[in-house]
Amino acid sequence: MVAPEWLQNVTLFLGGLLVVIRQLLIRECTKNVTKLEKDLASITEKRDALSRNYQNLLKEKNQLILDCDSDKLYLSEQIQQLTSQLADALVLPDITPYTDDPTTFDPWTEGLPVDDYVIADKEYYVYPKEDWLEILRRVQPNVKAVLSRWRSSISDCDNFALLMAGLVSGCFAKADLDLQGAFMVAWSRTHAFNVYRDSDGDYWVYEPQNSKTVCKLEDAEDPYVTRKLWLMS
């Protein structure tokens, strides 16, 4: 039995329509696949970039650790060298009258007022500013006497700041205190000096060449705008 002509026409039309729909679907799917491939390539590129950035940051972190270790080693060697060479020539002053009532300072928890620093111990003693002034007034003449006997042409600001920190450390050891005082070596862009923290939480710029407390660290002007602090043991 032969199908009516109209049915044959409908069948042909539907068949053609299915072919067109199939082609449209294939085209759309191909377009979507191409877009997904581009998106995947972009994601892969971003992932690779993040991976490279991570590796670079890791290298920078490791370099900072190496630099920090180098700074600590340099400071320790300098202080040990200066203090050992001068130990026989010095009589460390007694600072015990000004260390009876210390406050404990934890720089790891409370932080320091600069981003670049070295911290050697977990905790330090801090004192009222008036007690710090008495302690430093007794130590500084030794520093000045020693460096004036040394060749003046090489007794620069680094020597004063490092030796002052070393002798303050020696006085705390002589006093048989449980912790060192929060007395630091400090650097600006062009100068080396000292900084101490008092029991009120204030940081004070100290010039070891003349035993003057210059100003609060936050108010410092050149050459005392501090970039680095070394808080050693």
N, C-alpha and C positions, 0 to 999 in steps of 0.2 A: 504494500500500500504506500503510495507516494504522499508525503506530507504536503499540506496546502502551501501555496507559494508564500502567503503572508507569514506562515510559521517559519519557513526557510529563511525569509528575510530577517525575521526577529532573531533567529539563531545566529545568522551571520553578523548581525549588529552587535548582539551580546558578546560574541566571540571577539569581534574587533575591539569592543569596549574593554574587555578583560586584558587584551594585549596592551592597550594604551595605559590602563591602570597599572599593569605590571611594570611597564617601562617607567611610568612616573614614580612608582614606589622604589624601583631600582635606582633611579636618578636621585631621589630624595635620600635614600639610604647611603648612596655613595657620597653625597654632599655632607651628610652627618658624620660619616666615617672620616672623611677628609678633615672636617672641623675637629673631631676628637683627636685625630693624629697630630694636628697642629697644637691643640691644647696640651696634649701629652708631651710634645716636644718642648713647649714653653715651660711646663712644670718641671721637666727634666733639667732644662737649662737653669731655672731658678734654683732647683735643688743642688745642682753642681756649683752654682755661684755661692749659695749658702755654705756648702761644704768647703769651698775655697776660703770663704771669709772665716769660717770656724777654724780652719787650719792656720790661717794668718793670725787670728786672735790667740790661738794656742801658742804659736811661736812667740808672739809679743809677750804673753804671760810668762813663758819660760825665760825669756830674755830679762824681763823685769825681776824675776826671782834671782837670776844670775847677777844682775846689777845690784840688787839688794844685798845678796851675800857678799859681793865684792866690796860694797860700801861698809858693811859690818866688819869685814876682815881688815880693810884699810884703817878704819877708826880704831879697832882694837890694837892693831900693830903700832899705830902712831902713839896712842895713849900709853901702851906698855913700854914702848921705846923711850918716850919722854920721861915717864915716871920712874922707870928703872935706872936710867942714867942720872937722875937728879935726886934719887931717894936719899943717898948719903949726905947730900948737901942741904937737905931740907929738914926742918922740924915742923911736922904738921900741927896746926893749931887744934886746941880742944874746942869742939863745938857743942859738947853735951849740954851746956846750960840753955841752949836754944832748940833742943830736940826732944824735950820731955813729953810734949803732948802732940804727937803727929796725927794727921788724918791720912787714911789710905786712899790712893788714887789708882784706878784700874784703866789704863789707856786703851786696852783692847775693847772694853765695854763702852767707855765714855768717849773714846776717839781723841784725835788731835786736830788742831785748827788748820792744818795744811794737808794736802793730798799726798805729798811725797815725804815719807818718814821711815825711820828704823826704830823698832822697839825691841829691847833685849830681854827685859824681865816682864813678869806678869803684873806686878804691882809696885808702886813707889810710895814713899812718904812725901806729903806736902805740908807746908807750914804757913802761918800768917806771914804776910809780906815783911813785917817788922823783924821777925826771926830770920827770914831769908837774908835780909840786909845785914844783920849782925854776922851770920855765918859767912857770907861772901866778903864782908869787910875784913874778916880775919884771914881768909884764904888768899885773896888777891895780891897782897904785898909779896907773897912768896913767888907768885907767877911773874910779877913785874921785876923782882930782884933777879930771878933766874934768867929771864929773857934779856935783861939789860946786860948781864954778864956774857950772854951768848953774842954772837956776831949780829949787830943791829941790822945789817943789810939783809939778813934772812929771817929775822924775827918778825914775820908778818902776821896778819890777822888770824890765819889758820892756827898758827902756833899758840897764840894767846888763848883762843877759844878751846882748842884741844887740851892744852895744859891745864887751863882752869877747870874743865870738866874732869880731867884725871885727878887733880888734887882735891876737888870737892868729893869725888868718889873715894879717894883715900881717907879723907876726914870722916866720912860716914863709916868706913870700915874700921878706922881707929876707934871710933866711938862705940863699936860693937853693936850697931843697930841692925835690926832684922831685915830692913829694906834700904835700898839706895834712895836718895832724894830725887825728885822730879826736876833735875837740872840738865839742860840739853845743850848740845852744840847746834847752832843754827846757821843757815846760809841764805843770803839773798843773792841777787844776780851778780853782785860785785864785792860782797863783804862776808866775813865770817865773824860770829859773835856767839852769845849764849842767850838762852831763854829759860826762865823758871816758872813753874806753876804754883800758885799759892793755894791756901786752904779754902778760899772763896771761889776757886775755879777760874781765876784770872791768870792770863799768861803775860809775863813781863819781859821786855827786851832788856838784856844786860850787856853792857860793854866792858869786857874784861881788861881792856887796855887802860881804863881810868876808873873802874869800879863804880860806874854810874848805871842806875836803872833808868833807861831812856824814856820808856813809855809803855803803855799796854800794847800787846802785839797787834790787836785789832786797829790801833791808831797809828801804826808805824808808817813812816815815810822813808824814802830812799836815804841812806843805803840799807835800811832795816826791814824792807818789805820782804817777809820771809817766804822762801820757796821750799825749803827742806829742813826737817828736824831730825836729830839723832838723839834718841833717849836710851842711853846705854846702861850697862850694869856696872 
